[in-house]
Amino acid sequence: MDAVKNFFIKSDRLLGATLRCVCVLSMAGIFVLYILNVFIRFMPVTNLTVTDEIVEMLTGWVIFFGAAELQREGKHFALDFLVKKIENRFLGKLIRIFVYFISMVFICVVLYYGFDLYNRSLSVSTTLRIPKRMFYVCVPLSAILMGIYMTRDAVKIILSFRGLKGKLTS
């Protein structure tokens, strides 16, 4: 059992490192391309029309893979000041499970339309000539990852109900 648990822990860490690496490299790429664009506007050496397509793709990757990494770490933005006050009570845990349920519905919608967008993107980009699917693959992939991590977090809360036996009225 420990070997399986260790495998999942190492896989999770590797996935987190990969997501962070993709986001950092994408942000660095966006930064470099914008600097190049500004430089070339002042010193017109060549025309960089390709940068718009690359920035579009990298921006999507940063947004969606970054959201998946934040969900993995449990650091996604949340308005939970009320829930934190009643976090260790039965009602607080019920509210958290309800929020996870609503979030899972949203993730399912993102997943459905992300796959739809991916499947309908049959064209290639104008200047780079790469499939437009590469631009949108981040949407369903990140939705799958966020769904997995939301499920993990919801299961943790559900399992914590065992510690509330006898405290249901508090």
C-alpha positions as CSV (number, residue, x, y, z in Angstrom):
1,M,0.0,0.0,0.0
2,D,2.9,2.4,0.8
3,A,4.4,1.8,-2.6
4,V,1.2,2.8,-4.3
5,K,0.9,5.9,-2.1
6,N,4.5,6.8,-2.8
7,F,3.9,6.4,-6.5
8,F,0.9,8.8,-6.4
9,I,2.8,11.3,-4.3
10,K,5.8,11.3,-6.6
11,S,3.5,11.5,-9.7
12,D,1.7,14.5,-8.1
13,R,5.0,16.3,-7.4
14,L,6.2,15.6,-11.0
15,L,2.9,16.9,-12.4
16,G,3.1,20.0,-10.2
17,A,6.7,20.7,-11.3
18,T,5.7,20.1,-15.0
19,L,2.7,22.5,-14.7
20,R,4.9,25.2,-13.0
21,C,7.6,24.7,-15.6
22,V,5.1,25.1,-18.5
23,C,3.7,28.3,-16.9
24,V,7.1,29.8,-16.2
25,L,8.4,29.0,-19.7
26,S,5.2,30.3,-21.3
27,M,5.4,33.6,-19.3
28,A,9.1,33.9,-20.2
29,G,8.2,33.4,-23.9
30,I,5.5,36.0,-23.7
31,F,7.9,38.4,-22.1
32,V,10.6,37.8,-24.7
33,L,8.2,38.2,-27.6
34,Y,6.8,41.4,-26.3
35,I,10.3,42.8,-25.7
36,L,11.2,41.8,-29.3
37,N,8.0,43.4,-30.6
38,V,8.8,46.7,-28.9
39,F,12.4,46.6,-30.0
40,I,11.4,45.9,-33.6
41,R,8.9,48.7,-33.7
42,F,11.6,51.2,-32.9
43,M,14.2,49.6,-35.1
44,P,12.3,48.0,-38.0
45,V,14.6,45.2,-38.9
46,T,12.0,42.6,-39.8
47,N,8.3,42.0,-39.4
48,L,7.3,39.7,-36.5
49,T,3.7,38.8,-37.3
50,V,4.3,35.4,-35.9
51,T,4.4,36.7,-32.3
52,D,0.7,37.3,-32.1
53,E,-0.1,33.6,-32.6
54,I,2.6,32.4,-30.2
55,V,1.5,34.9,-27.5
56,E,-2.2,33.7,-28.0
57,M,-1.2,30.1,-27.4
58,L,1.1,30.8,-24.5
59,T,-1.4,33.0,-22.8
60,G,-4.0,30.2,-22.8
61,W,-1.4,27.7,-21.5
62,V,-0.5,30.1,-18.6
63,I,-4.1,30.7,-17.7
64,F,-5.4,27.1,-17.8
65,F,-2.4,25.2,-16.7
66,G,-1.8,27.8,-14.0
67,A,-5.3,27.4,-12.7
68,A,-4.8,23.6,-12.6
69,E,-1.6,24.0,-10.6
70,L,-3.3,26.4,-8.2
71,Q,-6.1,23.9,-7.7
72,R,-3.5,21.1,-7.1
73,E,-1.9,23.2,-4.4
74,G,-5.2,24.4,-2.9
75,K,-4.2,28.0,-3.5
76,H,-6.9,28.9,-6.0
77,F,-8.6,32.2,-5.1
78,A,-11.6,31.7,-2.9
79,L,-13.9,33.8,-0.8
80,D,-13.9,31.6,2.2
81,F,-13.8,34.0,5.1
82,L,-17.2,32.8,6.4
83,V,-16.4,29.1,5.9
84,K,-13.1,29.5,7.8
85,K,-15.0,30.7,10.8
86,I,-17.1,27.5,10.9
87,E,-14.6,25.3,9.2
88,N,-14.4,22.6,11.8
89,R,-18.1,22.3,12.3
90,F,-20.6,20.2,10.5
91,L,-22.2,23.1,8.7
92,G,-18.8,24.4,7.5
93,K,-17.9,21.1,6.0
94,L,-21.3,20.9,4.3
95,I,-20.8,24.3,2.8
96,R,-17.4,23.3,1.5
97,I,-18.8,20.2,-0.1
98,F,-21.6,22.2,-1.7
99,V,-19.0,24.7,-3.1
100,Y,-17.0,21.7,-4.5
101,F,-20.2,20.4,-6.1
102,I,-20.9,23.7,-7.8
103,S,-17.3,24.0,-8.8
104,M,-17.4,20.5,-10.3
105,V,-20.4,21.5,-12.3
106,F,-18.5,24.4,-13.7
107,I,-15.4,22.3,-14.4
108,C,-17.7,19.8,-16.3
109,V,-19.0,22.7,-18.4
110,V,-15.5,23.9,-19.1
111,L,-14.5,20.3,-20.0
112,Y,-17.4,19.8,-22.3
113,Y,-16.9,23.0,-24.2
114,G,-13.1,22.7,-24.1
115,F,-13.3,19.3,-25.9
116,D,-15.9,20.8,-28.3
117,L,-13.5,23.7,-29.1
118,Y,-10.6,21.3,-29.4
119,N,-12.6,19.0,-31.7
120,R,-13.9,21.8,-33.9
121,S,-10.4,23.4,-34.3
122,L,-9.4,21.7,-37.5
123,S,-7.6,24.7,-39.1
124,V,-3.9,25.6,-38.9
125,S,-2.5,28.9,-37.7
126,T,-1.9,31.5,-40.4
127,T,1.8,32.1,-40.1
128,L,3.2,29.3,-38.0
129,R,1.1,26.6,-39.8
130,I,0.6,24.6,-36.6
131,P,-2.8,23.0,-35.8
132,K,-5.0,25.4,-33.9
133,R,-5.8,22.4,-31.6
134,M,-2.4,23.1,-30.0
135,F,-3.8,26.5,-28.9
136,Y,-6.8,24.9,-27.2
137,V,-5.6,21.6,-25.8
138,C,-4.9,23.3,-22.5
139,V,-8.6,23.8,-21.8
140,P,-9.8,20.2,-21.6
141,L,-6.5,19.0,-20.1
142,S,-6.6,21.5,-17.3
143,A,-10.3,20.9,-16.7
144,I,-9.5,17.2,-16.2
145,L,-6.7,18.0,-13.8
146,M,-8.8,20.5,-11.8
147,G,-11.7,17.9,-11.6
148,I,-9.3,15.3,-10.3
149,Y,-7.9,17.6,-7.6
150,M,-11.4,19.0,-6.7
151,T,-12.5,15.4,-6.2
152,R,-9.5,14.7,-4.0
153,D,-10.2,17.7,-1.9
154,A,-13.9,16.9,-1.6
155,V,-13.1,13.3,-0.6
156,K,-10.8,14.6,2.2
157,I,-13.6,16.7,3.6
158,I,-16.1,13.8,3.4
159,L,-13.6,11.6,5.2
160,S,-13.1,14.2,7.9
161,F,-16.8,13.8,8.8
162,R,-15.8,10.7,10.7
163,G,-14.0,13.0,13.2
164,L,-17.3,14.9,13.8
165,K,-19.2,12.0,15.3
166,G,-20.9,13.3,18.4
167,K,-20.1,16.9,17.4
168,L,-22.9,17.3,14.9
169,T,-24.7,19.8,17.0
170,S,-21.8,22.2,17.6
